[in-house]
Amino acid sequence: MKVRIAIEQEFDLSDDMFFRDDDPLFEENAELYTVEERVDLLVNRFLEDIDYLVKYNQVEDAVSVEYIEE
């Protein structure tokens, strides 16, 4: 048996609302952002969220555990 332990977030790359918070000029330049640039912004946000979880001792609440039968 395997166990997957993870902290996950799921984002929709087509939802511009996520990116407006990260870059105030995003709305004016949304068409200039590549998929890779959007993913970079989301990775940075994810890392900030992990930092917040650690800082405020909330990591345990964010962890998911999945048991994988083989």
C-alpha positions in Angstrom: 0.0 0.0 0.0 1.1 3.5 -0.8 0.1 6.8 0.8 0.0 10.1 -0.9 0.4 13.1 1.4 -0.1 16.5 -0.3 -1.0 20.1 -0.1 -2.8 20.9 -3.3 -4.5 23.8 -5.0 -6.3 23.8 -8.3 -6.5 26.9 -10.5 -8.3 27.7 -13.8 -5.7 29.4 -16.1 -8.6 31.1 -17.9 -9.9 32.8 -14.8 -8.3 36.3 -15.0 -9.5 37.2 -11.5 -6.6 35.3 -10.0 -4.1 37.3 -11.9 -5.5 40.7 -11.3 -4.6 40.4 -7.7 -1.0 39.5 -8.5 -0.4 42.1 -11.2 -2.3 45.4 -11.2 -1.6 45.8 -14.9 -2.8 42.4 -15.8 -6.3 43.5 -16.9 -4.8 45.9 -19.5 -2.2 43.3 -20.7 -4.0 39.9 -20.2 -3.5 38.8 -23.8 0.3 39.3 -23.5 0.6 36.7 -20.7 1.7 33.2 -21.9 0.5 30.0 -20.2 4.0 29.7 -18.7 3.8 33.2 -17.2 0.4 32.5 -15.8 1.7 29.3 -14.2 4.6 31.2 -12.7 2.2 33.6 -11.1 0.2 30.7 -9.7 3.3 28.9 -8.4 4.3 32.1 -6.6 0.8 32.4 -5.1 0.9 28.7 -4.0 4.3 29.3 -2.3 2.9 32.3 -0.5 -0.1 30.3 0.6 2.3 27.6 2.0 4.3 30.3 3.8 1.1 31.5 5.3 0.1 28.0 6.4 3.5 27.6 8.1 3.5 31.0 9.7 0.1 30.6 11.2 0.4 26.9 12.1 -2.3 25.7 9.7 -0.4 23.2 7.7 -2.2 20.2 9.3 -5.5 21.6 8.1 -4.3 21.8 4.5 -2.8 18.4 4.2 -4.7 15.7 2.3 -4.0 12.0 2.7 -4.9 9.4 0.1 -4.4 5.7 0.5 -3.4 3.9 -2.7 -4.1 0.2 -3.0 -1.9 -1.8 -5.3 
